[in-house]
Amino acid sequence: MWITHLHWFRFWIHRDQYRQHRAYFRPINTSDLAAALVPLIDQIVTVRFADVASANSLFAGQRIYSIVTQGTSAQTFVRPECDFDFLE
């Protein structure tokens, strides 16, 4: 029975959904960008699905992706799907 539930769970979460993707970062609205994101505009970044925006947020219903950064001072930035042109 456990195996059946595990199989269903993997199907339900779309297991590829959480893997990292590469995309051009092309934000629609640049006025609300953090200063650390400005150099990333029109650059290829690595992103990972984070969540779906809640109904009362600015990007209601859109998928939200976190930009994966490298280095010792890695920060987490989340942006809506419309800000990325995916390569895959």
Residue, then its C-alpha position, 0 to 999 in steps of 0.5 A: m500500500w505504501i508503494t501505491h501512495l508513493h507512486w501517486f505522490r510522485f505523479w502529483i508533485h510533477r517530480d521534474q517541477y522542482r529541478q533547476h532550470r536555466a532561463y534568461f532573466r527579463p523582468i517586466n517591472t524593474s522598479d521593484l528589483a533588489a540592487a543585487l538583481v540588476p546585473l542579472i538582467d538579460q543574463i542566463v540564471t539558474v532557477r528552481f520552482a518555489d511555489v504558486a503565488s497566493a490569490n491576494s499577491l501581486f502575481a496571483g496564480q503565477r508560478i514563483y521561482s527562486i534564483v539560485t545563486q552561488g558563492t559564500s553570500a548566496q541570497t534567495f530571490v523569488r520572482p514570478e514566471c513572467d520574468f523568465d524566458f526558459l531555455e528548456 
